[in-house]
């Protein structure tokens, strides 16, 4: 199949499919006469796998590692679980940071009168170089 169809069926952009091909995540056949890439069903399955892994916020390297583990029938599930637990920990850290950020912004929004006067605690806090 051509790159457009592979992109559509995998839920990726043509640019992403081309990039994944360029970095070796998939290795489609190249038509000698045209130079076009010809994607197979296994290529499509890999693209779909990586697309789903990326939706779970796995990095490209993590996605590549998960794909290699998936393709290795001799692998143990403990490696996959370890990667997943690491991702959960990263998400928990991000959630904590986002909750703290939300709390700070909520306090600033509450402190702002939001009226026609020019004074604004939000802008004051953003411009304060000592508050980092």
N, C-alpha and C positions, 0 to 999 in steps of 0.2 A: 504494500500500500504506500501511497505517497505521504509526504510529511504533513500535509494538511489534514488528511484523514487520520493519521496517527495522533496528531495533536487533538483533534476533535474527540476521538474515541477515548483518549487518556485524560481529557479534561485539562490539558496543558496548552500553552501557547506554542505557536510554531517556533518562536524564538527559544523557548525553554527546551523543546524537543531537539532543536539544532544544537543547543549548548550541551545537553546531556549526551548527545552523539559525539560532539567535539571532545568532551572530557572522558569518553570511553565508558560511560555507564551502560550505554547500548552501542552495538556495533552493527548498524544496518548494512546491507549490501549496497554497493555503489554501482549504478548502471554505467558501464564503461563509455557508451556512446554519448550520454547526456551529462554524466556526473551527478545525476539525481540520486538521492538516497531511497532505497526500497526497504520499507519496514515490514518485518515478519510478525506473526502472532506472538512469538516469544518476546520480541522487542516491545510490542504493545503491552504485554503483561508486565514487563519490567518498568515501563513508563508509568503504568497505573500504580504499581507498587510504590515507586518513588514519589509519585504525586500524593498518595495517601500518607506516606511517611512524612512528607513535607507539611501536610495539613496538620499533623500532630506536632509540628514544630521541630522535627528532627533536622539537624544540619545536613548539608549535602554529604559530608564525610560519614555522618551517622547513617544516613540513608544508604550510602554505598555499602557500609559495613553490614547493615541489616539485610540488604539484598544478597550480599555474599553469604551471610548466615542462612538465609532462606534457600539459596541454591545448593548449599552444602548439606546433603542428607545425613552426613555423619556428625553434624554439630550437636551440641547439647543446648538445651533451652536456657541454661543458666546465663549464657552470654547475652541472649536476647533480653532476659529479665533484668540483668544488670544494666544494660543500656536504657531500658524503659524506666527503671527506678531512678537512674541518674537524671533522665528527662523530667520525671515527676518532681524531683528535688529542685531542678532549675525552675520549673513552673511555680512551685511553692515559693521560691525566693522572689520571683517576679511578682507574684500575687501580694506578698508582704510589702514589697516596694511600692506597688501600685496602690495598696490600701493606705500606706503612710502618705503617699502623694495626694491621694484623694482627701484624706483628713486635713492635711495642710491647706489645700486649696479651698476646702469647705470653710475652714476658719477664716481664711482671707476673704472669701466671698461674704461671710457673715459680718466681718468687720467693715466692709465697704457699704456706704450709705446708698450707692446706686442712684444718686440724685443729680441735679444740674451743677453741683459744685465740682471744681476741678480736682480737689484732693481725693486720692484713691489709695488705700492701704495695699491693694493688689499690685499696683504699679510701683509703690514704694518698696515692697518686698522684692519685686523682680529686679529693681535697680540697686538694691543694697548689696554691695560687693562683699560685705562681711558676713552675710547670712548663709553662705555655702557651707 
